[in-house]
Amino acid sequence: MGSGGSTLKGESAYVLSVEKGWKEGTETSAAPQERKRSQSQSKAPVPESKIAVESPVTNRKVLSTTSPGNVPVSSISKVSGGAGQTRSIAAASRTVQPSAGVARDLVRSEKFSWLINGGDFSALNLGGIENGRIIGKGLMGTVRLARVSGKNPAYFALKSIRKDYIHKHRDQRHVAHERDLLQQLSNPFCIKLFRTYQDANNIYFAMKLAVGGELFRRLSKKACFLPQVAKFYVCEIFSAIKHVQSLGYVYRDLKPENVMLDEDGHCLLVDFGFSTIPDENGQMKTMCGTPAYLSPEQLDGKFTNGYQKIVDWWSLGILIFELLTGQTPFCNNPRETHYEIYLRILKNQISFPSGFDADSKNLVQRLCHPEVPKRLTDPDEIARHQYFTVPWNAVNARKLIPPFVPRIKEEKDKDHYFNQYQETSEPADSADSCKMDLDGF
């Protein structure tokens, strides 16, 4: 179970009414029909000033712009649902480092005793961790399913980032931002960090394993969601983004690939590699993220003098559209270039299909208005929009019943919702890596 607690029989819970709104009950909503998903990807060459990272699952590119005098943004691609989250265990395991240790007082899932939800990792060294197969890959590193050595298996996700990459791209500050934010997160819909480690070549993040896989994978199977199903996910994602911003950070890479599902079917926001703290004026200037989710002010930074945290709410509007249609509003076909997508974003040409839910349409239009002063940007106002006919105390208490619960019955099913990745040999020790000791890991 995740950090909030599961809904038990007889306990007051909320489920989406097929008509509209929320009501108390125990039945889940119907699932939409499966059909093929069509998502635009750009295959155009990326300028040297940008780093393009292809997700091995979705092929949707993540952009990070580096300019003279600026520290490059962390460019971790989607890994198992985020730049550092879950996947499955391999039959053959290996030890990361010879030193050993024991985790104390592990908190295990109420649903699966082999799944870690928390506990004291302070005494657990890398030598006490057995690595399974790769469950996610990025430009900077990998994510593996890992387990604590011992009689009773206890699984979690272990994300590693190469120190030579951090050194080469002067990325220490952004890696530190990711670590600091993960340590502060206390929302039931954000991934949980257990501990960080480092050795001569890598830094590591030990985190909760979201065994339900990516929301994007679920969306791909269904092509699109019914309005009430999409609303369930949007409510939990909204709560997570609001929490991130309450800590002074901006997320900057919201998309279905960066939302995982836990064992109960609830959302977990992952991949905080692009998260940052704005300057004293609340401004940011680095262009990063996924092309189809970028706001006009991010693309037109030369004239807008940067952008602010409201870009997270723009991307929420894009996400709502994608959950309901199976594609983003500014992408027409897979052969389009980034430039074509950018032009459509700047012109704000959103075309809603017939039958698009009216309240969803109104919210998307207000979140993605081309003129910033007319945009809905205050999270409290967003929460009061007519789209959210939902008791927020029930949302944050994880009392909404998920429309889909991962079909996991036993330990061997833990990798059921993740793709296979080819194993690669570890790079040779780098002189740059061995000289660098990162504070706080």
C-alpha positions in Angstrom: 0.0 0.0 0.0 1.2 3.6 -0.6 1.7 6.2 1.9 -2.0 6.9 2.5 -3.7 3.6 3.3 -6.0 1.4 1.4 -9.8 1.5 1.4 -11.2 -1.3 3.4 -14.6 -3.0 3.1 -17.3 -1.1 4.9 -15.1 2.0 5.1 -16.5 5.2 3.7 -15.0 5.7 0.2 -15.8 7.6 -2.9 -16.3 6.4 -6.4 -17.1 8.2 -9.6 -20.7 8.3 -10.6 -21.3 7.3 -14.2 -23.4 10.4 -14.6 -21.2 13.1 -13.0 -19.6 14.0 -9.7 -18.7 11.7 -6.8 -20.7 9.6 -4.5 -20.1 7.3 -1.6 -19.9 3.6 -2.6 -17.6 0.7 -3.3 -18.0 0.1 -7.1 -15.5 1.1 -9.6 -16.3 2.9 -12.9 -16.4 1.1 -16.2 -13.3 1.0 -18.3 -13.2 2.5 -21.8 -12.9 0.4 -25.0 -9.4 -0.4 -26.1 -8.1 1.0 -29.4 -4.9 2.1 -30.9 -3.2 5.2 -29.5 -1.6 7.8 -31.9 0.9 10.2 -30.4 3.0 12.7 -32.3 6.7 12.3 -32.0 9.3 14.5 -33.6 12.1 12.9 -35.6 13.7 16.1 -36.7 17.4 16.7 -35.8 17.9 18.4 -32.5 20.2 21.5 -32.4 23.5 21.1 -30.6 22.3 23.4 -27.9 19.7 20.9 -26.9 20.0 17.4 -25.5 17.3 15.0 -26.7 16.6 12.0 -24.6 14.4 9.3 -26.1 12.3 7.3 -23.8 12.8 3.6 -24.5 9.1 3.0 -24.1 7.4 6.0 -25.7 9.9 7.6 -28.0 8.7 11.0 -26.8 11.7 13.2 -26.4 12.7 15.3 -23.4 14.5 18.5 -24.1 17.1 20.4 -22.0 18.5 23.6 -23.3 22.1 24.6 -22.4 23.3 28.1 -23.0 26.7 29.7 -22.4 27.1 30.6 -18.8 24.1 28.5 -17.6 24.3 25.3 -15.7 22.7 22.6 -17.8 19.5 21.0 -16.5 19.5 17.4 -15.4 18.6 15.4 -18.5 17.3 12.1 -17.1 14.8 10.6 -19.4 11.7 8.6 -18.3 12.8 5.7 -16.2 10.2 3.2 -15.3 7.7 6.0 -15.1 10.0 8.7 -14.0 13.6 9.5 -14.2 14.1 7.1 -11.5 11.3 4.8 -10.5 10.1 1.3 -10.6 10.3 -1.9 -12.7 11.0 -5.6 -12.1 13.6 -8.0 -10.7 15.8 -10.3 -12.7 16.4 -14.0 -11.9 20.1 -13.3 -11.5 21.0 -10.6 -9.0 24.3 -8.9 -8.3 25.6 -6.9 -5.4 26.4 -3.2 -5.9 29.2 -2.9 -3.4 31.0 -5.3 -1.1 30.1 -3.5 2.1 27.1 -5.0 3.9 24.4 -3.7 6.1 20.9 -4.4 7.4 17.7 -2.3 7.1 15.9 -1.9 10.4 12.2 -1.9 11.0 11.1 -2.1 7.3 7.6 -1.0 6.7 6.0 -3.4 4.3 2.9 -3.0 2.2 -0.3 -4.2 3.9 -1.2 -5.7 0.5 2.2 -7.4 -0.3 4.6 -8.3 2.4 7.5 -8.3 -0.2 7.0 -4.6 -1.1 8.7 -1.9 1.0 6.8 1.2 1.9 9.2 2.8 4.3 11.4 2.1 7.3 14.9 2.8 8.6 17.5 2.5 5.8 20.3 4.2 7.8 22.0 0.9 8.5 21.6 -0.5 5.0 24.7 -0.2 2.9 25.0 -0.9 -0.8 26.5 -4.3 0.0 23.2 -5.3 1.5 21.3 -4.6 -1.7 20.8 -7.1 -4.5 20.1 -5.6 -7.9 17.7 -7.1 -10.3 17.1 -6.3 -14.0 17.0 -2.8 -15.4 13.5 -1.4 -15.3 14.3 2.0 -16.7 17.0 3.8 -18.7 18.0 7.5 -19.1 20.8 9.5 -20.5 22.5 9.8 -17.1 21.8 6.4 -15.6 19.4 3.5 -15.0 16.7 2.3 -12.6 16.7 -1.3 -11.3 14.4 -3.3 -9.2 16.3 -4.0 -6.1 15.8 -6.0 -2.9 17.2 -6.1 0.6 19.3 -9.1 1.2 17.9 -11.6 3.7 15.4 -14.4 4.3 12.3 -12.4 3.6 12.5 -10.6 0.3 11.8 -6.8 0.4 11.7 -4.9 -2.9 12.2 -1.3 -3.9 13.5 0.7 -6.8 17.1 1.8 -7.1 18.0 4.7 -9.4 21.6 5.3 -10.3 23.2 8.4 -12.0 26.7 8.3 -13.3 29.1 10.8 -11.7 31.1 11.3 -14.9 27.9 12.6 -16.6 27.2 14.9 -13.6 30.8 16.2 -13.8 30.8 16.7 -17.5 27.6 18.6 -17.6 28.1 20.5 -14.4 24.9 19.1 -13.1 25.6 19.0 -9.4 23.2 21.7 -8.5 20.2 20.1 -10.3 21.0 16.6 -8.8 21.0 18.3 -5.4 17.7 19.9 -6.2 16.2 16.5 -7.0 17.5 15.0 -3.8 16.4 17.9 -1.6 12.9 17.9 -3.1 12.5 14.1 -2.7 13.6 14.4 0.9 10.9 17.0 1.6 8.0 15.3 -0.2 5.1 14.3 2.1 2.2 13.9 -0.3 0.5 10.5 -0.8 0.7 11.0 -4.6 4.5 11.7 -4.8 7.1 8.9 -4.9 8.8 8.2 -1.6 12.6 8.4 -1.1 14.1 6.0 1.4 17.7 7.0 1.2 20.5 8.1 -1.1 24.0 6.5 -1.6 27.1 7.0 -3.6 30.2 5.1 -4.6 33.1 5.9 -6.8 31.1 5.9 -10.1 27.4 6.6 -9.2 25.0 8.2 -6.9 21.9 6.2 -6.0 18.3 6.9 -4.9 16.5 4.1 -3.1 12.7 4.7 -3.6 9.3 3.0 -3.4 8.6 0.5 -6.2 5.4 1.6 -8.0 4.4 -1.9 -9.1 1.4 -0.7 -11.3 3.7 0.8 -13.9 3.2 4.0 -15.9 -0.1 5.8 -16.3 1.1 6.2 -20.0 1.1 2.5 -20.4 -2.4 2.2 -19.1 -3.5 5.0 -21.4 -1.9 3.4 -24.4 -3.9 0.2 -23.8 -7.1 2.1 -23.5 -6.4 4.8 -26.2 -8.3 7.3 -24.0 -10.1 7.4 -20.7 -13.8 8.1 -19.9 -14.2 11.5 -18.3 -14.8 10.1 -14.8 -11.7 7.9 -15.1 -9.5 10.8 -16.2 -10.9 12.9 -13.4 -9.7 10.4 -10.8 -6.1 10.6 -12.1 -6.2 14.4 -12.6 -7.4 14.9 -9.0 -4.4 13.0 -7.5 -1.9 14.5 -10.0 -3.2 18.0 -9.1 -2.7 17.3 -5.4 0.9 16.2 -6.1 1.8 19.2 -8.2 0.3 21.6 -5.7 2.4 20.0 -3.0 5.6 20.3 -5.0 4.9 24.0 -5.6 4.1 24.5 -1.9 7.7 23.5 -1.2 9.0 26.3 -3.4 9.8 24.1 -6.5 8.4 24.0 -10.0 8.0 20.5 -11.5 8.4 21.3 -15.2 7.9 17.9 -16.8 4.3 16.8 -16.2 3.1 14.0 -18.6 1.6 10.5 -18.3 5.0 8.9 -18.5 6.0 10.6 -15.2 3.0 9.3 -13.3 3.2 5.8 -11.9 0.5 3.6 -10.3 1.0 2.0 -6.9 -0.2 -1.4 -5.9 -3.7 0.0 -5.1 -4.0 1.9 -8.4 -3.3 5.4 -6.9 -1.0 7.9 -8.6 2.7 8.5 -7.7 4.4 11.5 -9.4 8.0 10.6 -10.3 11.1 11.9 -12.1 12.0 15.2 -10.4 15.1 15.7 -12.5 13.8 18.9 -14.1 12.3 20.3 -10.9 13.9 23.6 -9.8 13.6 26.6 -7.5 12.8 29.9 -9.4 15.0 33.0 -8.8 14.1 35.7 -6.4 11.6 37.1 -8.9 9.9 33.8 -9.4 11.5 33.4 -12.9 13.1 30.6 -14.8 14.8 30.7 -18.2 16.0 27.2 -19.0 13.9 25.5 -21.7 13.4 21.9 -20.7 10.6 19.4 -20.7 8.7 17.6 -23.4 7.9 19.6 -26.5 4.1 19.0 -26.7 3.8 20.1 -23.1 5.7 23.4 -23.2 3.9 26.6 -22.7 4.1 29.7 -25.0 6.2 31.6 -22.6 8.7 28.8 -22.3 9.1 28.8 -26.1 9.1 32.6 -26.4 11.4 33.3 -23.4 13.4 35.8 -25.4 10.4 38.2 -25.4 8.8 37.1 -22.1 12.1 37.3 -20.0 11.5 33.7 -18.8 8.6 31.9 -17.3 7.1 31.2 -13.9 5.6 28.3 -11.9 2.3 28.6 -13.7 3.8 26.4 -16.5 2.9 23.4 -14.4 -0.8 24.3 -14.6 -0.5 24.8 -18.4 0.9 21.2 -18.6 -2.0 20.0 -16.4 -4.4 21.3 -19.1 -2.4 19.4 -21.8 -2.5 16.3 -19.7 -6.3 16.4 -19.2 -6.7 16.7 -23.0 -4.4 13.8 -23.6 -6.1 11.5 -21.1 -9.4 12.2 -22.8 -8.3 11.9 -26.4 -5.1 9.8 -26.4 -3.0 12.6 -27.9 -1.8 16.1 -27.0 -3.7 19.1 -28.5 -0.8 20.5 -30.5 0.3 17.3 -32.2 -1.4 16.1 -35.4 0.7 13.2 -36.5 3.9 11.3 -35.7 5.9 12.9 -38.5 5.7 16.5 -37.3 8.8 18.3 -36.3 9.3 20.1 -33.0 9.1 23.4 -34.9 5.6 22.5 -36.2 4.4 21.7 -32.7 5.9 24.9 -31.3 4.2 27.0 -34.0 0.9 25.5 -33.1 1.5 26.1 -29.3 2.4 29.7 -30.0 -0.8 30.1 -32.1 -2.8 28.2 -29.4 -4.7 26.2 -31.9 -6.5 23.7 -29.7 -9.2 21.8 -31.6 -11.6 19.9 -29.3 -13.2 16.8 -30.8 -17.0 16.5 -30.7 -18.3 15.0 -27.6 -15.4 16.4 -25.5 -16.6 16.7 -21.9 -17.9 20.3 -21.3 -16.4 20.8 -17.8 -13.1 19.3 -19.0 -13.1 21.6 -22.0 -13.7 24.7 -19.9 -10.8 23.8 -17.5 -8.4 23.1 -20.4 -9.3 26.4 -22.1 -8.7 28.3 -18.8 -5.5 26.5 -18.0 -4.1 26.9 -21.5 -5.3 30.4 -22.4 -2.7 32.1 -24.7 -2.8 35.3 -22.6 -1.2 34.7 -19.2 -3.3 37.3 -17.3 -6.5 35.4 -18.5 -5.1 32.0 -17.5 -6.3 30.1 -14.4 -3.1 29.9 -12.3 -4.0 30.0 -8.6 -4.1 26.4 -7.3 -6.9 27.2 -4.9 -9.0 28.7 -7.7 -8.2 25.6 -9.9 -9.4 23.3 -7.1 -12.7 25.2 -7.0 -13.4 24.9 -10.7 -16.6 23.1 -11.6 -14.6 20.3 -13.1 -13.5 19.1 -9.6 -16.9 18.0 -8.2 -14.9 16.1 -5.6 -14.3 16.2 -1.8 -10.7 17.2 -1.6 -10.3 15.8 1.9 -11.3 12.4 0.5 -8.8 12.8 -2.4 -5.9 13.5 -0.1 -6.9 10.7 2.3 -6.8 8.3 -0.7 -10.5 7.5 -0.3 -11.3 7.7 -4.0 -11.6 4.2 -5.3 -9.2 3.8 -8.3 -10.8 2.8 -11.6 -8.0 0.3 -12.2 -6.1 -1.9 -9.6 -3.0 -3.7 -10.8 -3.6 -7.4 -11.1 -0.8 -8.5 -8.9 -1.4 -11.6 -6.8 2.1 -12.7 -5.7 5.8 -11.8 -5.6 6.5 -13.2 -9.1 4.0 -10.6 -10.6 6.0 -7.6 -9.4 7.4 -6.9 -12.9 4.2 -7.6 -14.8 3.7 -3.9 -15.7 7.2 -3.1 -16.9 9.0 -3.4 -20.2 12.2 -5.4 -20.8 15.6 -3.5 -21.2 18.8 -4.9 -22.5 21.5 -5.3 -19.9 24.7 -3.2 -20.5 28.1 -3.4 -19.0 29.1 -0.9 -16.4 31.4 1.8 -17.7 35.0 1.7 -16.7 36.0 3.9 -13.7 36.4 7.5 -14.7 39.0 9.8 -13.3 36.4 12.5 -13.0 34.0 10.2 -11.1 36.5 9.0 -8.6 37.6 12.5 -7.7 34.1 13.7 -7.0 32.3 13.2 -3.7 28.9 14.7 -3.7 27.7 16.3 -0.4 24.5 14.9 1.0 24.6 11.5 -0.7 
